[in-house]
Amino acid sequence: MHNAAHAIDAAITRYGRNVAFDDGKYAYTYAEVGDLTARIVRLYREAGLRRGDRIVMIQRNRDRKSTRLNSSH
């Protein structure tokens, strides 16, 4: 069964050097998004979060939002 994590991994592998997000001020490649997502996952685990735990995020609608959401899967 495929989920968001599989789709993200596939995109990183296939399009690593391509721009994934560009808000006019910052641009991130798929590889950079993957690295950021992995760092966020490590922080979640170090904080004691495990698969199935719930998290809440309140923030403005920005590109960084999706990396945090992807890290929670």
Kinemage of the C-alpha trace (Angstrom):
@kinemage 1
@onewidth
@group {chain A} dominant
@subgroup {mainchain}
@vectorlist {calphas} color= white
{ca met a 1} P 0.000 0.000 0.000
{ca his a 2} L 1.350 3.406 -0.927
{ca asn a 3} L 1.012 6.410 1.299
{ca ala a 4} L 2.276 9.985 1.407
{ca ala a 5} L 5.729 8.888 2.588
{ca his a 6} L 6.141 6.591 -0.427
{ca ala a 7} L 5.047 9.344 -2.804
{ca ile a 8} L 7.477 11.806 -1.230
{ca asp a 9} L 10.373 9.323 -1.360
{ca ala a 10} L 9.619 8.596 -5.016
{ca ala a 11} L 9.542 12.318 -5.873
{ca ile a 12} L 12.852 12.916 -4.073
{ca thr a 13} L 14.490 10.033 -5.907
{ca arg a 14} L 13.099 10.994 -9.290
{ca tyr a 15} L 13.193 14.799 -9.129
{ca gly a 16} L 15.807 15.513 -6.421
{ca arg a 17} L 17.401 18.512 -8.143
{ca asn a 18} L 14.145 19.998 -9.431
{ca val a 19} L 12.394 22.796 -7.554
{ca ala a 20} L 9.558 21.521 -5.401
{ca phe a 21} L 8.475 24.816 -3.792
{ca asp a 22} L 9.132 28.376 -4.866
{ca asp a 23} L 7.317 31.207 -3.148
{ca gly a 24} L 9.263 33.938 -4.931
{ca lys a 25} L 11.548 34.462 -1.964
{ca tyr a 26} L 12.728 30.921 -1.260
{ca ala a 27} L 13.065 27.929 -3.549
{ca tyr a 28} L 13.559 24.360 -2.332
{ca thr a 29} L 14.465 21.310 -4.380
{ca tyr a 30} L 12.847 17.954 -3.738
{ca ala a 31} L 16.131 16.810 -2.166
{ca glu a 32} L 16.134 19.792 0.205
{ca val a 33} L 12.523 19.121 1.154
{ca gly a 34} L 13.483 15.490 1.819
{ca asp a 35} L 16.392 16.539 4.046
{ca leu a 36} L 14.216 18.981 5.968
{ca thr a 37} L 11.487 16.371 6.372
{ca ala a 38} L 14.006 13.846 7.708
{ca arg a 39} L 15.298 16.385 10.259
{ca ile a 40} L 11.769 17.130 11.430
{ca val a 41} L 11.042 13.397 11.764
{ca arg a 42} L 14.178 13.021 13.917
{ca leu a 43} L 13.038 15.900 16.146
{ca tyr a 44} L 9.578 14.362 16.518
{ca arg a 45} L 11.106 11.009 17.491
{ca glu a 46} L 13.535 12.618 19.927
{ca ala a 47} L 10.540 14.349 21.515
{ca gly a 48} L 8.926 10.938 22.012
{ca leu a 49} L 6.368 11.032 19.202
{ca arg a 50} L 5.610 7.722 17.509
{ca arg a 51} L 3.514 6.571 14.559
{ca gly a 52} L -0.138 7.136 15.357
{ca asp a 53} L 0.482 10.013 17.771
{ca arg a 54} L -1.370 13.221 16.982
{ca ile a 55} L 0.196 16.615 16.510
{ca val a 56} L -1.283 20.074 16.103
{ca met a 57} L 0.280 22.853 14.056
{ca ile a 58} L -0.997 26.385 13.870
{ca gln a 59} L 0.753 28.600 11.348
{ca arg a 60} L 0.293 30.680 8.259
{ca asn a 61} L -0.130 28.959 4.917
{ca arg a 62} L 3.482 28.618 3.756
{ca asp a 63} L 5.714 26.139 1.937
{ca arg a 64} L 7.235 24.944 5.212
{ca lys a 65} L 3.794 23.792 6.269
{ca ser a 66} L 3.836 20.883 3.852
{ca thr a 67} L 7.236 19.622 5.054
{ca arg a 68} L 5.943 19.528 8.607
{ca leu a 69} L 2.777 17.797 7.514
{ca asn a 70} L 4.746 15.274 5.468
{ca ser a 71} L 6.982 14.572 8.451
{ca ser a 72} L 4.001 13.537 10.518
{ca his a 73} L 3.126 10.582 8.249
